[in-house]
Amino acid sequence: MSLEDMELKKAGLKVTLPRIKILQILENAAERHMTAEDIYQSLRDSDQDVGIATVYRVLTQFESAGLVERHNFDT
């Protein structure tokens, strides 16, 4: 079982390929803030077939589970 699998299960989320891929992208992003569009583009760059709606849905689930925090940087 991978670290991503354990994190998802610990957060009470089912382990799915899109969730694993998005979590890996976020974990490898160092301290950079990423938008949903950044994550979507990263998935496309690595030839992953995950839609933008799925990215938004997974990020909302991650936020509810306490895995990520939402920030607004409106200027």
C-alpha positions in Angstrom: 0.0 0.0 0.0 1.4 3.4 -1.0 1.6 6.5 1.1 -1.1 8.1 -1.0 -3.4 5.1 -0.4 -2.9 5.3 3.3 -3.5 9.1 3.4 -6.7 8.7 1.5 -8.0 5.8 3.6 -7.0 7.7 6.8 -9.1 10.7 5.5 -12.0 8.4 4.9 -11.8 8.6 1.1 -12.0 5.7 -1.3 -8.7 5.1 -3.1 -9.3 5.9 -6.8 -6.7 6.6 -9.5 -7.7 10.3 -10.0 -7.4 10.9 -6.2 -4.0 9.2 -6.1 -2.7 11.2 -9.1 -4.0 14.5 -7.8 -2.6 13.8 -4.3 0.8 12.9 -5.9 0.8 16.2 -7.8 0.1 18.2 -4.7 2.7 16.4 -2.6 5.4 16.9 -5.3 4.5 20.6 -5.6 6.8 21.5 -2.7 5.5 24.7 -1.1 3.9 26.2 -4.2 0.2 27.0 -4.2 -1.6 25.3 -7.1 -4.9 26.1 -8.7 -7.2 23.5 -10.0 -6.2 24.5 -13.5 -2.5 24.0 -12.6 -3.3 20.5 -11.4 -5.4 19.8 -14.5 -2.6 20.9 -16.8 -0.1 18.8 -14.9 -2.4 15.8 -15.4 -2.7 16.5 -19.1 1.1 17.0 -19.4 1.6 13.5 -18.0 -1.1 12.0 -20.3 -3.6 11.3 -17.5 -7.3 11.2 -18.6 -8.8 13.2 -15.8 -11.3 16.0 -16.5 -11.3 19.4 -15.0 -14.7 18.7 -13.3 -13.1 15.7 -11.6 -10.1 17.9 -10.4 -12.5 20.4 -8.8 -14.6 17.6 -7.2 -11.6 15.8 -5.8 -10.2 19.1 -4.4 -13.5 19.8 -2.7 -13.4 16.3 -1.2 -9.8 16.8 -0.1 -10.8 20.1 1.5 -13.7 18.5 3.4 -11.4 15.7 4.6 -8.8 18.2 5.8 -6.1 17.2 3.2 -5.9 20.6 1.6 -6.8 24.2 2.5 -8.5 26.6 0.1 -7.0 30.0 -0.3 -8.3 33.0 -2.2 -5.5 35.3 -3.6 -7.8 37.8 -5.3 -6.0 41.1 -5.9 
